[in-house]
């Protein structure tokens, strides 16, 4: 069994808030302290191939940092969530950094394994312990990417709602989120509770309260 296996996956919503996950299994078990997220920086829209290329490039460049404490150890095996195209882009990124470690792709529909420079996929017995392990790695990378993406979407929604409120600038938004932690808690707060947040004046609290409860206001006419 490879000592260190890394699994990669991409997640986005119609090309927005694209993120990638890297999960690590050590001797067949998840090493969650080694997990990492990546925000996609160079790719516009929903392009999983280019996103995978960017992420694998960034990952392997981390092994070449000058400072030893900033370097990441090399994996013994890399699993890419996807078929031959995802694998091709991922491997090209790795090779461009001057590094080569074993890498393969796992296509979910038929659980087919794709190897570099081999046109036909491999299918392992469904009872195979090796298949069960790589399925765990693949599923964990998918879960980790989806969870982070959902958190980013929720955070984006929080900021967009607060940004629409007159008088609530970046400093006040940060103070509100630090105090209440969630948008739900902010929305449930009274004006008096909002005023307890450092930097939130009575007019700002009133403006925020009315904006967040606009849908529940009753027109007296």
C-alpha positions in Angstrom: 0.0 0.0 0.0 1.4 3.5 -0.9 2.3 5.4 2.3 0.9 8.8 1.3 -2.0 9.0 -1.1 -3.4 12.4 -2.2 -6.8 12.9 -3.8 -8.0 16.0 -5.7 -11.4 17.3 -6.7 -12.9 20.5 -8.1 -16.2 22.1 -7.1 -18.0 25.2 -8.4 -21.5 26.6 -9.1 -21.9 27.4 -12.7 -18.3 28.5 -12.9 -18.3 30.7 -9.8 -16.5 30.3 -6.5 -14.4 27.5 -8.0 -12.4 25.6 -5.3 -10.4 22.5 -5.2 -9.7 20.0 -2.4 -6.6 18.0 -1.5 -7.1 15.1 0.9 -4.4 12.9 2.3 -4.5 9.3 3.4 -1.5 7.9 5.3 -1.2 4.2 5.4 -4.9 3.9 4.3 -6.4 6.3 6.8 -7.4 10.0 6.4 -4.9 12.4 7.8 -7.2 15.4 8.1 -4.5 17.8 9.4 -2.9 17.4 6.0 -6.0 18.4 4.0 -5.9 21.6 2.0 -8.3 23.8 0.0 -7.4 25.9 -3.0 -9.2 28.9 -4.5 -9.0 28.7 -8.3 -7.1 31.9 -9.3 -6.4 31.7 -13.1 -9.5 30.0 -14.6 -12.7 31.8 -15.5 -15.9 29.8 -15.7 -16.6 26.1 -15.2 -13.4 24.5 -16.6 -12.5 21.6 -14.4 -9.7 20.6 -16.7 -7.9 23.9 -16.5 -8.7 24.1 -12.8 -7.2 20.7 -12.1 -4.1 21.8 -14.0 -3.7 25.0 -11.9 -4.2 23.1 -8.6 -1.7 20.3 -9.3 0.8 22.9 -10.5 0.4 24.8 -7.2 0.5 21.6 -5.2 3.8 20.3 -6.6 5.5 23.7 -6.6 5.0 23.6 -2.8 7.6 20.8 -2.7 10.2 23.2 -4.1 9.8 26.1 -1.5 13.1 27.4 -0.3 12.1 27.3 3.4 11.9 23.8 4.6 8.9 24.5 6.9 6.9 25.6 3.9 7.5 22.5 1.8 4.9 19.8 1.4 6.1 16.2 1.2 5.8 14.3 -2.0 2.9 11.8 -2.3 3.5 8.2 -3.2 0.3 8.2 -5.3 -2.1 10.8 -6.6 -5.8 10.2 -7.3 -7.7 12.6 -9.6 -11.5 12.6 -9.5 -12.4 12.1 -13.2 -11.5 10.4 -16.4 -8.7 10.6 -19.0 -8.9 14.3 -19.6 -8.8 15.3 -16.0 -5.8 13.0 -15.6 -4.1 14.4 -18.7 -4.3 18.0 -17.4 -3.3 17.1 -13.9 -0.3 15.0 -15.0 0.9 17.8 -17.4 0.9 20.2 -14.5 2.9 17.8 -12.4 5.5 17.1 -15.1 5.9 20.8 -15.8 7.2 21.2 -12.3 9.9 18.6 -12.9 8.3 16.0 -10.6 6.8 12.6 -11.5 5.0 10.4 -9.1 2.4 7.7 -9.9 -1.0 9.3 -10.8 -4.3 7.9 -12.0 -7.9 9.0 -12.5 -11.1 7.4 -11.2 -14.2 7.9 -13.2 -17.3 7.6 -11.0 -20.0 6.3 -13.4 -18.4 2.9 -13.9 -15.6 3.2 -11.3 -13.1 2.9 -14.1 -9.4 3.5 -13.4 -7.4 5.5 -16.0 -3.6 5.3 -16.2 -1.3 7.7 -18.1 -0.7 6.8 -21.7 -3.0 3.9 -21.5 -6.2 4.3 -23.6 -8.3 1.6 -22.0 -9.5 1.9 -18.4 -9.1 -0.8 -15.8 -12.0 -2.2 -13.7 -11.2 -3.8 -10.4 -13.4 -6.4 -8.8 -16.0 -4.6 -6.7 -14.9 -6.6 -3.7 -11.3 -5.5 -4.1 -9.7 -3.8 -1.0 -7.7 -1.6 -3.4 -10.9 -0.3 -5.1 -12.5 0.3 -1.7 -9.5 2.4 -0.6 -9.4 4.6 -3.7 -13.1 5.0 -3.6 -12.7 6.3 0.0 -10.1 8.7 -1.1 -12.2 9.9 -4.1 -15.3 10.3 -2.0 -13.5 12.1 0.7 -11.9 14.6 -1.7 -15.4 15.2 -3.2 -16.9 15.7 0.3 -14.2 18.1 1.3 -14.5 20.2 -1.9 -18.3 20.4 -1.7 -18.3 21.3 2.0 -15.8 24.1 1.5 -17.7 25.4 -1.6 -20.9 25.5 0.3 -19.3 27.4 3.1 -17.9 29.9 0.6 -21.4 30.3 -1.0 -23.0 30.9 2.4 -20.3 33.4 3.3 -20.7 35.1 0.0 -24.4 35.4 0.6 -23.8 36.9 4.0 -21.5 39.6 2.6 -23.8 40.4 -0.3 -26.8 41.0 2.0 -24.8 43.2 4.4 -23.2 45.1 1.5 -26.7 46.2 0.4 -27.4 48.0 3.7 -26.6 51.7 3.7 -24.1 52.6 6.4 -22.7 49.1 6.9 -19.2 49.2 5.5 -16.4 46.6 5.6 -15.4 47.4 9.2 -19.0 47.1 10.5 -19.6 43.9 8.5 -16.5 42.3 10.0 -17.6 43.4 13.5 -21.1 42.0 13.0 -19.8 38.6 11.8 -17.3 38.4 14.5 -19.9 39.1 17.2 -22.8 37.0 15.8 -20.9 34.4 13.8 -23.7 33.7 11.4 -26.1 35.6 9.2 -29.0 33.8 10.8 -28.0 35.2 14.2 -27.7 38.7 12.8 -31.1 38.4 11.2 -32.6 37.3 14.5 -31.1 40.1 16.5 -33.1 43.0 17.9 -32.0 46.6 17.3 -30.8 46.8 20.9 -28.6 43.7 20.3 -27.2 45.1 17.1 -26.2 48.2 18.9 -24.1 46.2 21.3 -21.7 45.4 18.5 -18.7 47.7 18.6 -19.0 50.4 16.0 -22.8 49.9 15.3 -24.6 53.2 16.1 -28.3 53.5 16.8 -29.0 54.8 13.2 -26.9 52.0 11.7 -28.6 49.4 13.8 -32.0 50.7 12.8 -31.0 50.7 9.1 -29.7 47.2 9.3 -32.7 45.9 11.2 -35.1 47.4 8.7 -33.1 46.1 5.7 -33.0 42.5 7.1 -36.7 42.5 7.9 -37.9 44.2 4.8 -39.8 41.1 3.7 -41.7 41.0 7.0 -42.7 44.6 7.3 -46.4 45.2 7.0 -47.6 48.1 4.9 -50.0 50.0 7.2 -51.9 51.4 4.3 
